[in-house]
């Protein structure tokens, strides 16, 4: 069967940057095993498959696969699919107003807002379906440093300590003292995965940035999921809201932070994380960014 797909660059405002995403939109009859094989064929961080929604009031049902596993939730497929659906189903409307898109994922329904303004690239943001929660602690700083090939003194800064948070997918959040150390870090084979448990992915972050207008520089490694290094990780940015609430003095009100990622692998990305804080508690958070549609084609599977 011939199936239409698109390639998008997510969390970027120009082609060949950000996090590439394959989106398959003709999915009738595809089973899980076949979708996993297609994701392995594309060999991108994630491939998203777009189905008709279970509930007709929603926009679409998404299933998301890395080259090795299905995910209950992921950020850049959510943003990319929202932009693609807004373009395919409401192109003219999108030129004059925002479009609300509701996506069914295994984590639950996710509300997205898609917009495009004259002269600007398409963008979308989604409200977190689940607020982040602490999900454990990784190994000691010495073992984490060994797993990343850096010195123990380069793990941690200010009040920030390694921890594990999840907003649907658990990540080991590892604060790095400097941009230089974050740039040098590289997973050290089996030792790396052993020190992350129960998380399967590591999100490194430092306050030092390449772009002075950004707030944090980050990297994400998940080799067990088939992702050597991810150019931009929306699900980690979602859980990072919990890290910020734990280690930063975040006053009540609305806050927007810009996270840069992917620079070490030539895919500069920009993720906007927004927080709503009330009485010292995180009440709502959203993740968003730009998306560029760069190609389309057909799969004969």
C-alpha positions in Angstrom: 0.0 0.0 0.0 1.2 3.5 -0.8 1.3 5.7 2.3 2.0 9.5 2.4 4.6 10.8 4.8 6.2 14.2 5.6 9.6 15.1 7.0 9.7 18.1 9.4 12.4 19.9 11.3 11.0 20.6 14.8 12.1 23.3 17.3 13.7 25.2 14.4 12.7 28.1 12.2 14.7 27.0 9.2 15.3 23.7 7.3 18.1 21.4 8.3 18.2 22.5 11.9 16.2 21.3 15.0 15.0 17.8 15.4 14.0 15.9 12.3 10.7 14.0 12.4 9.0 11.6 10.0 5.2 11.8 10.1 3.2 9.0 8.4 -0.4 10.1 7.7 -1.8 7.1 5.8 -1.8 4.5 8.6 -4.8 2.3 8.0 -3.9 -1.4 8.6 -0.5 -0.7 10.1 0.3 -2.9 13.2 2.8 -2.2 15.9 5.5 -4.4 14.5 5.3 -2.7 11.1 5.3 0.7 12.6 8.4 -0.2 14.5 10.1 -1.4 11.4 9.2 1.8 9.6 10.7 3.9 12.4 13.9 1.9 12.2 13.9 2.5 8.5 13.7 6.3 9.0 16.2 6.0 11.8 15.3 9.4 13.3 14.9 10.1 17.0 11.1 9.5 16.5 8.6 8.7 13.9 5.0 9.6 14.4 2.0 7.8 12.9 -1.2 9.8 12.6 -4.6 7.9 12.9 -8.2 9.0 13.0 -9.1 9.8 16.7 -10.9 7.4 18.9 -13.1 10.3 20.0 -14.4 12.2 17.0 -14.2 15.5 18.9 -10.4 15.2 18.9 -8.1 15.9 16.0 -6.1 12.7 15.6 -4.5 9.8 17.4 -0.8 9.6 17.5 1.6 6.6 18.0 5.2 7.5 18.5 8.3 5.2 17.9 12.0 5.6 18.3 14.1 3.2 16.2 13.8 0.7 19.0 10.7 1.3 21.0 7.3 2.9 21.2 6.8 5.9 23.5 3.7 6.9 25.4 4.5 10.6 24.8 7.2 12.7 23.2 7.5 16.4 22.7 8.9 17.0 19.2 6.4 14.5 17.6 3.6 16.3 19.4 4.7 19.8 18.2 5.5 18.6 14.7 2.3 16.6 14.2 0.2 19.6 15.5 1.8 21.9 13.0 1.4 19.4 10.2 -2.3 18.8 11.0 -2.9 22.6 11.2 -1.3 23.1 7.8 -3.1 20.1 6.1 -6.6 20.7 7.6 -6.7 24.5 8.1 -4.1 26.2 5.9 -6.2 29.2 5.1 -7.6 29.6 8.6 -4.1 29.3 10.1 -3.1 32.5 8.2 -5.5 34.6 10.2 -6.0 32.9 13.6 -4.6 30.2 16.0 -5.9 26.7 15.6 -6.6 24.3 18.5 -5.5 20.7 18.0 -6.3 17.9 20.4 -4.0 14.8 20.0 -4.7 11.4 21.6 -1.5 9.8 22.8 -0.9 6.9 25.1 -0.4 9.3 28.0 -3.8 10.9 27.4 -5.2 13.8 25.3 -2.8 16.7 24.6 -4.1 20.1 23.8 -2.0 22.1 21.3 -2.2 25.5 19.8 -0.8 26.1 16.3 -0.1 29.5 14.8 1.5 31.1 11.9 2.0 34.8 11.4 2.9 36.6 8.2 6.6 36.3 7.5 7.1 33.8 10.4 7.6 30.0 10.5 4.8 27.8 11.8 4.9 27.1 15.5 2.9 25.2 18.1 2.9 24.7 21.9 1.2 22.1 24.0 0.0 22.0 27.6 1.6 19.2 29.6 -0.9 16.4 30.0 0.8 15.5 33.3 2.8 17.8 35.5 6.3 16.5 36.3 7.0 14.4 39.3 10.2 13.2 40.9 10.9 9.6 39.9 14.0 8.7 41.9 17.7 9.5 42.1 20.5 8.4 39.8 23.9 7.1 41.0 26.5 9.1 42.8 28.3 12.0 41.1 31.4 9.9 40.8 29.6 7.2 38.9 27.7 9.7 36.8 30.9 11.5 35.9 32.6 8.3 34.9 29.6 7.3 32.8 29.9 10.7 30.9 33.7 10.8 30.7 34.0 14.0 32.8 35.3 14.9 36.2 33.1 14.5 39.3 33.7 18.2 40.1 31.9 19.0 36.9 28.6 17.5 38.0 26.3 19.9 39.7 26.2 23.7 40.1 24.6 26.2 42.5 21.8 24.2 44.3 21.3 21.8 41.3 21.9 18.1 42.0 21.3 15.1 39.8 17.8 13.8 40.0 15.1 11.9 38.0 11.9 13.6 36.9 9.1 12.4 34.6 6.2 14.1 32.8 5.4 10.9 31.0 8.9 9.6 30.4 11.6 9.5 33.1 14.9 11.3 32.5 18.0 11.5 34.6 18.7 15.2 34.9 22.4 15.9 35.3 23.5 19.5 36.0 26.9 20.3 34.5 29.0 23.0 35.9 30.1 24.6 32.6 29.4 24.7 28.9 32.9 23.3 28.2 32.2 20.2 30.3 28.8 19.7 28.8 30.3 19.8 25.3 33.0 17.3 26.3 30.6 14.8 27.8 30.1 11.5 26.0 28.4 8.3 27.2 30.8 5.6 28.1 29.2 2.4 26.7 27.5 0.1 29.2 28.7 2.1 32.2 26.5 5.0 31.2 23.2 3.2 31.1 23.9 1.4 34.4 24.2 4.7 36.3 20.9 6.1 35.0 18.4 3.5 36.3 15.5 3.6 36.6 15.7 6.2 33.8 16.7 5.2 30.3 17.8 8.6 29.1 20.0 11.4 30.4 19.4 15.1 30.0 22.5 17.2 30.7 22.0 20.9 31.4 24.1 23.9 32.2 23.3 27.6 32.8 26.1 28.6 30.4 24.8 29.0 26.9 26.0 29.5 23.3 23.4 32.1 22.6 23.3 34.8 25.3 19.5 35.1 24.9 18.9 31.5 26.0 18.5 30.3 29.5 20.0 26.7 29.5 22.2 24.7 27.2 21.2 21.0 27.1 22.1 17.6 25.6 20.1 14.3 25.7 21.5 10.8 25.3 19.3 7.6 25.1 21.3 4.9 23.4 19.1 2.1 24.7 16.2 3.6 22.8 18.3 3.9 19.6 19.0 7.6 20.1 22.7 8.3 20.4 22.1 12.0 20.9 18.8 13.9 20.4 18.8 17.3 18.7 15.8 18.5 20.8 13.8 16.7 23.5 10.4 18.2 24.3 9.4 15.5 26.8 12.6 16.2 28.7 11.9 19.9 28.6 8.5 19.1 30.0 10.0 17.2 33.0 12.6 19.9 33.4 9.8 22.1 34.8 9.9 19.9 37.9 13.7 20.3 38.1 13.4 24.1 38.0 10.7 24.1 40.7 13.0 22.0 42.9 16.2 23.9 42.5 15.4 27.4 41.4 13.7 30.2 43.2 10.7 30.5 40.9 8.3 33.2 42.1 4.5 33.2 41.5 3.4 34.2 38.0 4.1 33.3 34.4 7.6 32.4 33.3 9.1 31.5 29.8 12.5 30.0 29.5 14.4 29.2 26.3 16.4 25.9 26.1 19.0 25.4 23.5 20.0 21.9 22.4 21.6 20.0 19.4 24.5 22.4 18.8 27.1 19.6 19.3 25.7 17.6 16.5 25.0 20.4 14.1 21.2 20.6 14.7 20.7 23.8 16.7 17.3 23.8 18.4 15.3 26.1 20.5 12.6 25.0 22.9 10.4 27.3 24.9 9.2 26.1 28.3 6.5 28.1 30.0 5.5 27.8 33.6 2.5 29.0 35.6 3.3 29.2 39.3 0.8 29.9 42.0 1.5 29.9 45.7 4.9 28.3 45.1 3.4 25.4 43.2 3.6 24.6 39.5 0.0 24.8 38.3 0.5 24.4 34.5 3.4 24.2 32.0 3.7 24.1 28.3 6.4 23.3 25.7 6.6 24.8 22.2 8.6 25.9 19.3 8.8 26.4 15.6 8.5 23.7 12.9 9.5 23.6 9.2 8.0 21.1 6.7 11.0 20.2 4.6 9.9 17.2 2.4 7.1 14.8 1.5 6.9 11.4 -0.1 5.5 7.9 -0.1 6.2 4.6 1.6 5.3 1.4 -0.3 4.6 -0.8 2.7 
